[in-house]
Amino acid sequence: MFYYVLKYVLLGPLLRLVFRPRIEGLEHVPASGAAIVAGNHLSFADHFLMPAILKRRITFLAKAEYFTGPGIKGRLTAAFFRSAGQIPVDRSGKEAGQAAIREGLGVLRKDELLGIYPEGTRSHDGRLYKGKVGVAVMALKAQVPVIPCAMIGTFEAQPPGQKIPKVHPVVIRFGEPLDFSRYDGMENEKAILRAITDEIMYAILTLSEQEYVDRYAAVAKAEEAAEKAERARKFPRMPLS
């Protein structure tokens, strides 16, 4: 119930006012039945903009950190994300990927829309990074289409680290559904999963027109953070006199 209060009364109208989203290709999202909506991930606002403009309810897999914050603020944040239809997924450890797949398949078995960001994390620089194969596993196991989606302008409106979004126009663009039924029964073939994931990422890239980086975003982030720390160690800031 609270999901629809957020969508139509509280959050949805505010998001439409701030971002003024232009929607393209909405006809590609099926009116009923299970499907995966796979998109790029540029901003914290992405979690809420897409649900605000879709006619159907969509459930996203969200990082568990949103649900485990300390104190009153943490509890309120967790309650908000659950009410908004987000499912917590622990991204650490060997079982993280399997847990995400189990949760995603549970949503699809109920003939619902599942939202997923194949990059696995937000882009820190606005570029599109290599996709993880979990989306391919779920598409094959659930035998559902994948609708590519591009969020355009959300990075400029609310880049990582910025708490309050700027007023900035946003385009949400959906592509034609991708059918992978030709690969039925091949969800354990690594080469097939990689090929499917790359096809999905290419469809997102075509819609978003981002620069593509053939590396995982989490790896690129970690390497850049390490380089920054090393530079700070070599060239520490001198105290102001």
C-alpha positions as a LaTeX table, in Angstrom:
\begin{tabular}{lrrr}
\hline
Residue & $x$ (\AA) & $y$ (\AA) & $z$ (\AA) \\
\hline
Met1 & 0.00 & 0.00 & 0.00 \\
Phe2 & 2.75 & 2.47 & 0.98 \\
Tyr3 & 4.46 & 1.76 & $-2.37$ \\
Tyr4 & 1.52 & 3.34 & $-4.19$ \\
Val5 & 1.29 & 6.23 & $-1.71$ \\
Leu6 & 4.95 & 6.99 & $-2.46$ \\
Lys7 & 4.42 & 6.59 & $-6.21$ \\
Tyr8 & 1.28 & 8.68 & $-6.65$ \\
Val9 & 1.13 & 11.02 & $-3.65$ \\
Leu10 & 4.47 & 11.63 & $-1.94$ \\
Leu11 & 7.58 & 10.88 & $-3.99$ \\
Gly12 & 6.35 & 10.43 & $-7.55$ \\
Pro13 & 4.96 & 13.96 & $-8.09$ \\
Leu14 & 8.08 & 15.49 & $-6.50$ \\
Leu15 & 10.43 & 13.51 & $-8.76$ \\
Arg16 & 8.45 & 14.50 & $-11.84$ \\
Leu17 & 8.63 & 18.15 & $-10.79$ \\
Val18 & 12.39 & 18.14 & $-10.08$ \\
Phe19 & 13.62 & 15.97 & $-12.95$ \\
Arg20 & 10.86 & 16.54 & $-15.53$ \\
Pro21 & 11.55 & 13.09 & $-17.01$ \\
Arg22 & 10.89 & 12.48 & $-20.70$ \\
Ile23 & 9.91 & 8.88 & $-21.33$ \\
Glu24 & 10.74 & 7.09 & $-24.56$ \\
Gly25 & 9.82 & 3.53 & $-25.57$ \\
Leu26 & 7.44 & 2.85 & $-22.68$ \\
Glu27 & 5.46 & 0.61 & $-25.03$ \\
His28 & 8.32 & $-1.92$ & $-24.84$ \\
Val29 & 7.56 & $-2.66$ & $-21.16$ \\
Pro30 & 4.97 & $-5.49$ & $-21.08$ \\
Ala31 & 1.63 & $-4.69$ & $-19.46$ \\
Ser32 & 1.63 & $-8.03$ & $-17.65$ \\
Gly33 & 3.83 & $-11.04$ & $-16.97$ \\
Ala34 & 7.37 & $-11.40$ & $-15.68$ \\
Ala35 & 10.23 & $-9.47$ & $-17.26$ \\
Ile36 & 13.60 & $-8.01$ & $-16.32$ \\
Val37 & 14.30 & $-4.32$ & $-16.82$ \\
Ala38 & 18.09 & $-3.95$ & $-17.05$ \\
Gly39 & 19.47 & $-0.43$ & $-16.91$ \\
Asn40 & 22.55 & 1.68 & $-16.46$ \\
His41 & 23.10 & 3.10 & $-12.99$ \\
Leu42 & 24.30 & 6.68 & $-12.70$ \\
Ser43 & 22.64 & 8.10 & $-9.61$ \\
Phe44 & 20.97 & 7.32 & $-6.30$ \\
Ala45 & 17.82 & 8.81 & $-7.86$ \\
Asp46 & 17.62 & 5.98 & $-10.42$ \\
His47 & 16.04 & 3.69 & $-7.80$ \\
Phe48 & 13.03 & 5.97 & $-7.57$ \\
Leu49 & 12.67 & 7.63 & $-10.96$ \\
Met50 & 11.93 & 4.46 & $-12.90$ \\
Pro51 & 9.25 & 3.21 & $-10.46$ \\
Ala52 & 7.71 & 6.70 & $-10.55$ \\
Ile53 & 7.15 & 6.64 & $-14.31$ \\
Leu54 & 6.26 & 2.97 & $-14.88$ \\
Lys55 & 2.60 & 2.00 & $-14.82$ \\
Arg56 & 3.45 & $-1.37$ & $-13.25$ \\
Arg57 & 5.16 & $-2.00$ & $-9.95$ \\
Ile58 & 8.85 & $-2.83$ & $-10.30$ \\
Thr59 & 11.07 & $-4.39$ & $-7.64$ \\
Phe60 & 14.78 & $-3.62$ & $-7.50$ \\
Leu61 & 17.62 & $-5.53$ & $-5.92$ \\
Ala62 & 19.36 & $-2.99$ & $-3.67$ \\
Lys63 & 22.58 & $-3.19$ & $-1.69$ \\
Ala64 & 22.11 & $-4.42$ & 1.86 \\
Glu65 & 23.87 & $-1.34$ & 3.29 \\
Tyr66 & 20.69 & 0.66 & 2.66 \\
Phe67 & 18.89 & $-1.58$ & 5.15 \\
Thr68 & 21.48 & $-1.92$ & 7.90 \\
Gly69 & 22.35 & 1.66 & 8.89 \\
Pro70 & 22.62 & 2.42 & 12.62 \\
Gly71 & 20.24 & 4.45 & 14.75 \\
Ile72 & 16.91 & 6.04 & 13.96 \\
Lys73 & 18.12 & 7.29 & 10.58 \\
Gly74 & 19.17 & 3.77 & 9.60 \\
Arg75 & 15.82 & 2.30 & 10.60 \\
Leu76 & 13.92 & 4.99 & 8.73 \\
Thr77 & 16.06 & 4.46 & 5.62 \\
Ala78 & 15.49 & 0.68 & 5.76 \\
Ala79 & 11.73 & 1.15 & 6.18 \\
Phe80 & 11.67 & 3.57 & 3.26 \\
Phe81 & 13.50 & 1.22 & 0.91 \\
Arg82 & 11.31 & $-1.74$ & 1.84 \\
Ser83 & 8.19 & 0.37 & 1.34 \\
Ala84 & 9.52 & 1.45 & $-2.05$ \\
Gly85 & 9.74 & $-2.19$ & $-3.16$ \\
Gln86 & 13.49 & $-2.70$ & $-2.79$ \\
Ile87 & 14.97 & $-6.08$ & $-1.77$ \\
Pro88 & 18.25 & $-6.08$ & 0.20 \\
Val89 & 21.11 & $-8.10$ & $-1.26$ \\
Asp90 & 24.42 & $-8.69$ & 0.50 \\
Arg91 & 27.14 & $-8.01$ & $-2.08$ \\
Ser92 & 30.01 & $-9.41$ & 0.00 \\
Gly93 & 31.29 & $-12.99$ & 0.14 \\
Lys94 & 31.10 & $-15.93$ & $-2.23$ \\
Glu95 & 27.34 & $-16.39$ & $-1.90$ \\
Ala96 & 26.45 & $-12.78$ & $-2.74$ \\
Gly97 & 25.75 & $-13.44$ & $-6.42$ \\
Gln98 & 23.68 & $-16.54$ & $-5.70$ \\
Ala99 & 21.63 & $-14.68$ & $-3.09$ \\
Ala100 & 20.83 & $-11.95$ & $-5.60$ \\
Ile101 & 19.78 & $-14.52$ & $-8.19$ \\
Arg102 & 17.51 & $-16.31$ & $-5.69$ \\
Glu103 & 15.82 & $-13.06$ & $-4.72$ \\
Gly104 & 15.41 & $-12.00$ & $-8.33$ \\
Leu105 & 13.92 & $-15.31$ & $-9.39$ \\
Gly106 & 11.45 & $-15.07$ & $-6.51$ \\
Val107 & 10.16 & $-11.77$ & $-7.93$ \\
Leu108 & 9.91 & $-13.18$ & $-11.46$ \\
Arg109 & 8.01 & $-16.27$ & $-10.30$ \\
Lys110 & 5.26 & $-13.91$ & $-9.14$ \\
Asp111 & 4.95 & $-12.57$ & $-12.72$ \\
Glu112 & 6.32 & $-9.19$ & $-11.66$ \\
Leu113 & 8.86 & $-6.77$ & $-13.11$ \\
Leu114 & 12.39 & $-7.06$ & $-11.75$ \\
Gly115 & 14.73 & $-4.09$ & $-12.01$ \\
Ile116 & 18.45 & $-4.76$ & $-12.07$ \\
Tyr117 & 21.65 & $-2.85$ & $-12.77$ \\
Pro118 & 24.02 & $-5.35$ & $-14.44$ \\
Glu119 & 27.05 & $-3.15$ & $-13.63$ \\
Gly120 & 26.49 & $-4.07$ & $-9.98$ \\
Thr121 & 27.12 & $-0.56$ & $-8.65$ \\
Arg122 & 26.71 & 3.08 & $-9.60$ \\
Ser123 & 29.06 & 4.48 & $-12.22$ \\
His124 & 31.43 & 6.89 & $-10.49$ \\
Asp125 & 32.31 & 8.82 & $-13.63$ \\
Gly126 & 29.25 & 8.60 & $-15.88$ \\
Arg127 & 30.65 & 5.87 & $-18.13$ \\
Leu128 & 29.05 & 2.46 & $-18.74$ \\
Tyr129 & 30.95 & $-0.49$ & $-17.30$ \\
Lys130 & 31.05 & $-4.23$ & $-17.95$ \\
Gly131 & 27.96 & $-6.14$ & $-16.85$ \\
Lys132 & 27.88 & $-9.05$ & $-14.42$ \\
Val133 & 26.33 & $-12.29$ & $-15.67$ \\
Gly134 & 23.65 & $-12.63$ & $-12.98$ \\
Val135 & 21.13 & $-10.92$ & $-15.25$ \\
Ala136 & 21.74 & $-13.61$ & $-17.90$ \\
Val137 & 21.31 & $-16.41$ & $-15.37$ \\
Met138 & 17.96 & $-15.02$ & $-14.24$ \\
Ala139 & 16.73 & $-14.42$ & $-17.79$ \\
Leu140 & 17.46 & $-18.04$ & $-18.75$ \\
Lys141 & 16.24 & $-19.68$ & $-15.55$ \\
Ala142 & 12.99 & $-17.70$ & $-15.46$ \\
Gln143 & 12.62 & $-17.76$ & $-19.26$ \\
Val144 & 11.69 & $-14.07$ & $-19.39$ \\
Pro145 & 12.55 & $-11.20$ & $-21.75$ \\
Val146 & 15.02 & $-8.47$ & $-20.81$ \\
Ile147 & 14.05 & $-4.86$ & $-21.51$ \\
Pro148 & 17.13 & $-2.61$ & $-21.78$ \\
Cys149 & 16.78 & 0.81 & $-20.21$ \\
Ala150 & 18.94 & 3.95 & $-20.25$ \\
Met151 & 18.80 & 6.69 & $-17.63$ \\
Ile152 & 20.12 & 9.88 & $-19.22$ \\
Gly153 & 20.84 & 13.03 & $-17.22$ \\
Thr154 & 20.63 & 11.57 & $-13.72$ \\
Phe155 & 24.42 & 11.68 & $-13.30$ \\
Glu156 & 24.38 & 15.44 & $-13.93$ \\
Ala157 & 21.36 & 15.89 & $-11.64$ \\
Gln158 & 22.76 & 13.88 & $-8.73$ \\
Pro159 & 26.30 & 12.51 & $-9.15$ \\
Pro160 & 27.72 & 10.18 & $-6.49$ \\
Gly161 & 28.30 & 12.02 & $-3.22$ \\
Gln162 & 25.74 & 14.76 & $-3.84$ \\
Lys163 & 22.85 & 14.45 & $-1.39$ \\
Ile164 & 20.48 & 17.05 & $-2.82$ \\
Pro165 & 19.73 & 16.66 & $-6.54$ \\
Lys166 & 19.86 & 19.60 & $-8.92$ \\
Val167 & 16.97 & 20.51 & $-11.18$ \\
His168 & 18.02 & 18.90 & $-14.43$ \\
Pro169 & 16.09 & 17.32 & $-17.34$ \\
Val170 & 16.17 & 13.54 & $-17.47$ \\
Val171 & 15.35 & 11.06 & $-20.24$ \\
Ile172 & 14.34 & 7.48 & $-19.45$ \\
Arg173 & 14.59 & 5.39 & $-22.60$ \\
Phe174 & 13.39 & 1.77 & $-22.97$ \\
Gly175 & 14.50 & $-0.49$ & $-25.81$ \\
Glu176 & 12.85 & $-3.44$ & $-27.48$ \\
Pro177 & 12.67 & $-6.62$ & $-25.35$ \\
Leu178 & 15.56 & $-9.03$ & $-25.82$ \\
Asp179 & 14.57 & $-12.68$ & $-26.22$ \\
Phe180 & 17.11 & $-15.30$ & $-25.18$ \\
Ser181 & 14.92 & $-18.39$ & $-25.55$ \\
Arg182 & 17.42 & $-19.75$ & $-28.09$ \\
Tyr183 & 19.72 & $-20.40$ & $-25.13$ \\
Asp184 & 17.19 & $-22.31$ & $-22.99$ \\
Gly185 & 18.87 & $-24.88$ & $-20.75$ \\
Met186 & 22.33 & $-23.30$ & $-21.14$ \\
Glu187 & 22.37 & $-21.23$ & $-17.93$ \\
Asn188 & 25.48 & $-23.09$ & $-16.72$ \\
Glu189 & 27.54 & $-22.31$ & $-19.83$ \\
Lys190 & 29.91 & $-19.47$ & $-18.94$ \\
Ala191 & 30.51 & $-18.41$ & $-22.54$ \\
Ile192 & 26.76 & $-18.20$ & $-23.19$ \\
Leu193 & 26.15 & $-16.14$ & $-20.03$ \\
Arg194 & 28.92 & $-13.75$ & $-21.03$ \\
Ala195 & 27.52 & $-13.41$ & $-24.56$ \\
Ile196 & 24.00 & $-12.70$ & $-23.27$ \\
Thr197 & 25.25 & $-10.14$ & $-20.76$ \\
Asp198 & 27.35 & $-8.39$ & $-23.40$ \\
Glu199 & 24.31 & $-8.24$ & $-25.70$ \\
Ile200 & 22.28 & $-6.63$ & $-22.91$ \\
Met201 & 25.03 & $-4.12$ & $-22.17$ \\
Tyr202 & 25.35 & $-3.26$ & $-25.87$ \\
Ala203 & 21.60 & $-2.58$ & $-26.02$ \\
Ile204 & 21.90 & $-0.27$ & $-22.97$ \\
Leu205 & 24.93 & 1.42 & $-24.55$ \\
Thr206 & 23.02 & 2.04 & $-27.78$ \\
Leu207 & 20.20 & 3.68 & $-25.83$ \\
Ser208 & 22.37 & 5.71 & $-23.46$ \\
Glu209 & 25.21 & 6.68 & $-25.85$ \\
Gln210 & 27.66 & 6.54 & $-22.94$ \\
Glu211 & 31.34 & 5.80 & $-23.25$ \\
Tyr212 & 31.88 & 2.08 & $-22.58$ \\
Val213 & 34.61 & 0.63 & $-20.37$ \\
Asp214 & 35.30 & $-3.11$ & $-20.63$ \\
Arg215 & 36.03 & $-3.46$ & $-16.91$ \\
Tyr216 & 33.91 & $-4.00$ & $-13.83$ \\
Ala217 & 32.91 & $-0.74$ & $-12.17$ \\
Ala218 & 33.76 & $-1.97$ & $-8.67$ \\
Val219 & 37.31 & $-2.82$ & $-9.79$ \\
Ala220 & 37.76 & 0.56 & $-11.47$ \\
Lys221 & 36.50 & 2.35 & $-8.35$ \\
Ala222 & 38.84 & 0.41 & $-6.07$ \\
Glu223 & 41.85 & 1.06 & $-8.29$ \\
Glu224 & 41.12 & 4.79 & $-8.49$ \\
Ala225 & 40.68 & 4.98 & $-4.71$ \\
Ala226 & 44.00 & 3.19 & $-4.22$ \\
Glu227 & 45.74 & 5.57 & $-6.62$ \\
Lys228 & 44.27 & 8.55 & $-4.76$ \\
Ala229 & 45.43 & 7.19 & $-1.43$ \\
Glu230 & 48.91 & 6.59 & $-2.84$ \\
Arg231 & 49.12 & 10.14 & $-4.18$ \\
Ala232 & 47.99 & 11.50 & $-0.82$ \\
Arg233 & 50.69 & 9.43 & 0.90 \\
Lys234 & 53.43 & 10.64 & $-1.45$ \\
Phe235 & 52.32 & 14.24 & $-1.56$ \\
Pro236 & 50.64 & 15.06 & 1.75 \\
Arg237 & 49.02 & 18.45 & 2.11 \\
Met238 & 51.10 & 20.92 & 4.07 \\
Pro239 & 49.30 & 22.55 & 6.98 \\
Leu240 & 48.36 & 26.18 & 6.49 \\
Ser241 & 50.44 & 28.53 & 8.60 \\
\hline
\end{tabular}
